[in-house]
């Protein structure tokens, strides 16, 4: 019995693995070309998720709390992403809907990951 393969895919998923490596290489190489705009938005999204968790761990260890911690998270998160796409990748923001669209891509899920991580680390270390 023959199985149907989807258009553009290769046997055993070889094309998908090579494609994935290509995205990772471009994500960590400066001034990369992004022919598929969705790939760059995915990179922004996942960098922001990792950043939210790392900042949550760091804020819990320091210990930062209150409005200052929330405000600092927003500034660090937006600042790092802005520096990434404006200076490191040097993309044209208008191709993605402007700087604001790139800055807010995945922010709320990153904020949720930050809050969960920050609360768990802070509560575990600083409460009896």
N, C-alpha and C positions, 0 to 999 in steps of 0.2 A: 504494500500500500504506500503510495507516495504522499508525502506531507507538503502542504502549501507553505512557501516561505513568503514573508512580507517583502514588498518592494524596497530595494535598497539595503536589505540585510544580507549578511553572508552566513555561510554554514557555521554552526556552533557559536555564533555571536562574536566572531573575530572583529568585525567592523565596529561593534559597539565598544569593545575594550580599547581598541586603538583610538577611537573617537574620545573616550573618557580620558585617556592619557593626554591627548592633545589639549583638552580643556584644562587639565591640571597644569600642564607646562605653560600654557598661555596665561593662566591665572597668576602664576608666580614669576613670570617674565615681564619686564617693564616694556611699555609701548607696544603691546601685542595687538594684532588685528583681530577683530571680532566680526566675522561675516554673518554669523547668526546672533542677532541681538538678544534672543532669549537665553542663550548660553551665558552671556555676560551678566544678565539679570540674575540668573541662577547662581553665578559665582558671588555676586554681591549679597544675595540672600544667605548663602551658606557661610560666607565670611562673617556676616553680621550675627548669625546664630552662634558660631564659635566665640565671637567676641563677647556676646551677652553672657555666656556661661563663664568665660574667663574673668570678666569684670565682676560677675556675681561672686565667684570664689574669692577674688581679691578684696572686694568690699566687705565680705563676711569675715575675712581674716584680719583686716586692719583694726578695728571694726568701725566702719562708717554706718551711720543710721540717719533716718529722717529724710526731710526734703532735700537737704544738701546732697545726700547720696543719690537720690533720684535725679536731681538736676545734673550732677556730675556724670552720671551714666548717660543721660541724653546727650550731653556735650561731647563726651568721649566717643560714643557710638557714632554720632553724626560726623564728628571731626575725622575720625579714622577712615570712615567710608568715603568722605569727601576727598581726603588726601589720596586715598587709593585710586579713585577713578579720575581725579583731576590731575594729579601729579605723577603717580606711578604708572597708570595705564594711559594717561593723556587722551582719553576718548572725547569725542565731541558730544557734549551733553544733549544737544538738540536732537541728535539721532535717537535718543532714548526718551524724549519728552521733556527735557530740561534737567537742570541740576536738582530741583526739588523732587522730581520723580525718582531719580537715582538715590537721593538721600533718604527718602521714606520707604524704599523697597525693602520689605521684610522687617520693618521696625517693630511692629506690634508683637510678632512672634518672638523676636529677639528680646523685647522687653519682658515678655512672659517668662522666657527661659532665665533671664537675669533675675527676676523676682524670686522664682522658685529656688534657684541656686543660692542666692544671697540670703534668703530666709532660712534655708536649711543649714548653711554653714554658720551663719550668725547665731542662730538658736542653739545649734549643737555645741558651739564653742563658748558662748558667753552667758548661758543660762544654766542654773543648777538643775 
